[in-house]
Amino acid sequence: MATCFKIKNGFIFALLCFCFKGSDTQCSSGNHFGLNCDFECHCMNKEQCNSSTGNCPSGCDFDWVGPGCQRNNIVPAGLENGKTMVTRHQSNIPQIRFALLAVDRDLSTCSHTKYANMSKNIPWWRLWLKDKYEIRNISIVTIKESLDYFKNFEVMVENETFANRYGNNIFTAQEVCYKHDNSSPRTTNIDITCNKPIFGNQLRIRLATNGTQLVLCDVRIYGECSDGTFGVSCTETCSTHCEDVCNKDYGTCSSCSPGWTGTSCNQVAVCDDGKYGESCKFSCSGNWKNNASCRTADGFCTDGTCKQSDYKNLLENFSSE
């Protein structure tokens, strides 16, 4: 709310004005959020998200994950037109319910392994992706009755050839993304961040002991932010002075437009007098009125005026051509 003033017949009237820019009222009609309602909500069942954060009451739609639901889920659905897609998913113990139910876009159906109490094997589930991806954030949904089995569970990223996508070998090239501690997860929605980004084409979730059962109702892998955005929620905008695509985690740039500097190219460059351009490597012409300095971005005069003698010479040269 703000105070506005209106002049009428020589009198000033004070009015109370309400500003709706970026408010719930304005964003709700277009299912958007953010300061200027620039970002689209991606909620389950097309619910309206929080107008400030983008968080959804019932969680993100299956194709979106992360805070604000702005990161793509790179895991495709397990079934398409009744046919299994190229993506493969399996556990090493005969299933009560198929492993593909963890990626079928239905939270009411879950992949179950059998209890491993009569086996030396420890329950695990694996997802094979068609391409290699940078894997950093993973979202898992299980059931309340299985939370105790997730003590010390591991998530690994692997690389395997297409020919061996059905293999059960757990000694393939793999790197540990995440290892849980000796406590049970507090909620059935388990969000994981790898220790570092890992490139791979397989994801394996493995419990720590036998005598357990692995139940997965949903598994999603966070994708990158769209070009031009960065941050945990992908709602921060890269500097327009960044000459390449900025880092999608931190917004940093490898190079800046002339006249700009800083890791995110959001600071005006300060050059010594008489210099301009990228890294201040160019020299101003010096032909400026009142010996004014040139702009560090493009070398133009700060007041845009040439010395009179130079202006006269410029006209003479132009007319003689």
N, C-alpha and C positions, 0 to 999 in steps of 0.2 A: 504494500500500500504506500502511496506517495501523495504529497500535497501538490495540487496543480493550481494555476492561477488563470483567470479569464478576465479580460478587460471589456466592459460594456458601458457605454455612455459616460466614459471618464471614470468609472468606478472599478476597483479591483476586487474580484470575488475569489475567495479561497475555496477550493473544492477538494474533496477526497477522491483520489483516483486509484483504481485497482489495476494492477498490471498482471496480465495473464501469460506473458511470454514464458514458455518453459514450464507452465503449471500443469497439474493433473488434468484440468478442464481442457486445455488446448491439445495435449498429447493424446488423451483418451480417444478422441474421435478418429485419429489416424493410426492408432496402435503403435505409437512411437514413444521414444524417451530421450532424455538428455536435455542440456541447457536450452538448445534451440530445437528440440525434438528431431534431431538429425538421424537418430538411430532407430531401426525397426525392431519391434519386439518379436521374439521367436519362442513363444510360450506354448506349452502343451495345451491342446484344445483351443488354440487361438485366444487364450486369456489375455487380458490387459496386464502388462508388466508394470513394475514400479517406475514412475515417470522420471526418477532421478538415476536409479542404478540399473534398470533393465531386468532386475531379478523377477522371476515368475512364481506365482503362488503354488502351482503344482509342478514346477520344474520346467526345463527346456523341452522344446519339441525334439524328436529323435535326431533330426539332422543338425542340431545345434547344441553346444555344450559350453561350460565355463561360466564364470561370473558375468552376468548380463546377457548370457546366451548369444554371444557374438562370434564364437569360434565354430567352424564347421566340424561336424563329426565325419571323420574319414573312413569309418567302418560302414560299408554298404549293408543293406538288409540281407539276411540269410536266404530269403526266397524272393523270387521275382517271377510272376506269372506261373507260380507253382513249380518252378525249376530252381535247383540250387545254383547260386551264382559262382563265379570263379573263386571268390573268397571261400576258404575252407576253415573249419573249426571242429575240433575233436578233443576228446579226453582219452587218457590211456586206460580207462577202466570201462567195461561195457556199461552203457548209459541206461538208466531208468527212463530218462527223457533226453532227447537228442541234444547235442551240444549247440546246434544251430539256433536253438530257442533263446540263446543269450543275445542274439542279434536279429531278432525277428520283428523288432519295433512294437513289442507287446510286453508290458511289465507284468502281466498276469501269467505269462508262461515263462518257465525257467529251465535251464539246463541243469540236470542232476547227474552226478556220478554215483555209482554204488558205494556203500561204505567199504572202506579198505581194511577193515579189521582182520580179515582172513588172508590178507595179501601183503607182500613186502613192498608193493608199489604204493606210492603216495599220490593222492588225487591231483591231477593237473588238467588244464584246459588250454587249448592253443588255437590261435586265430592266424590264418595265413592270408596276407594281403597281396594283391596283384603286383604292386610296385613297392619300392622302398620309400619310406617316409621318415621324416624327423619326428621321433616320438618323444614327448616330454610330459604331457598331462593325460591322465586316464581316469575315467569315471566308471565305477562298478556298482551295480545294485544287486543285493542278495536278499535273503529273508532273515527275519529276526532269530529264528531257531538255529541258524547256522553261524551266527556271529562268533561264537566261541571257537569255531574251527579255523578262523582267520588269524589266530595268534601266530606271529612269526611267518606269515605267508610272504611269498616273493612274487615279484613281477619281473620278467626277463624279456629283453628284446633280442631276437635272433635273426640270422640270415640263412636262408635255405633256398635251394634251387627248386624250380617248379616241379621237376621230376620227383623230388623227395617230399612233396608237400603233404603226402599221407603218412610219411614215416613217423615212428614213435621214438626215434632216437633223441634223447634229451641232452646228448653231448655234442650237438651241433654248435656252430659258432654262436655264442650268446654272451650277453652282457647284462648284469643285474641293473635293473632300472630302479627298483625300490624293494626294501625289506622292512616289513612291519615289526614292531616290538612285541614283547610278550603279553600284551594286553589285547583284549577283544575290541574291535571297532565299536564305537558308541552308537552309530546309526547304520541303517541298511544301505545308505548311500555313501560309498567310500570314494573319496577323491584323492588321487595319487599324483605326485609330482616326482618325476625321475630326478636322480642326483644331477643329471646333465642331459642335454638332448642327445638321443641315440638314433642313428639311422639303421633301419631294419625293415624286413618284410614279414616278420612274425612276432606275435605277442604271446607269451606264455604266463599263465597264472598258476601258481603251484602252492599247495598247502605244505605245512611243515612236517606233519606226522601222518601215519596211517591211523586207522580207527576213526577216520573222519569222512565227511562227505562234502564235496565242493558243489555249491549251488549258486548259479549265476543267472540272474533274471535280465540283466542288461549290461553290456560292455561297450563303451564308446572311447574313442581316441580323439583328443583335441587336434584340430588342424591349426594352421597359421592364421594370423590376422590378414584381412584384405590389404592390398597395397595402399599405402597412404595412411594407415592406422597402426597403432601399436598399444602395448600395455596388457595387463592381465585381462581386462574386459574388452580390449580392442576398441575402446572409445576415446583414445587420445589420438590427436591428429599430428602427422609428421609436419615438420616445417616446410613451407613452400620454397624455401631457399636451399633445400637439400637436392643435390644434382642426381641422386640415385634413389632407389627405394630404401627408406630408412629401416634400421633394425626393428623387427616387429615385436621385440621384447622391451627394448629400452628407448627407441626413437632416435638413436644415434645415426649419423651420416658419415660416409667415407669421404665425401667432398662437398664443399659449399659453393653456392653461386658467388660471383665476384662481389665484394663488399660485405660479405657475411662470414662469420666465424663461429667457433664453439663446437662442441661435440654434436650438438643438435642443430647447428646452423641457425640459431635464433639470436645471435648477438651481432650488432653492427661492427664491422672491422674498423680498427683505428690504424691508419697508415701514417707514416712520417709525412711532413709537409712535402708536397710535390710528387707523391706516389699514389697509385690507385690500382684496382683490379685484384685478381686472384693472387694471394700471397704478397700483395702490394709490390709487384714486380714491374709495373709500368710507371712511366714518368708523365706527369701532367705537362701540357704544352707550355704553360706559363703565360699564354696570351690572354689573360683575363683582366678585365677592368678593375682598377684599384688593387691590383695584385692579389685578387681573391684566390683562394685555394680551390682545387677541383674536387668533385665528389669521389669518394673512395670506391664506389660501386662501378662507375662507368667513365670517370675522367671528365665529365661535364663540369662547367663552372658552377659554383654554388649559387651565384645570382644570375647565371645564364647569359652574361653580357661579355662580348669581346672588347678589347681595347679599341678605341676609335680608329687608330692608325691601321690596326689589323683588319678591322671591319671595312675600311676604305680600300685596302689592298685586296681584300676578298672580292669586293664588288668590281674592282678594276679587272682582276683576273677573270671573273665570270663574264664580264662584258666583252673581253677581248677574245673569248673562245667562239 
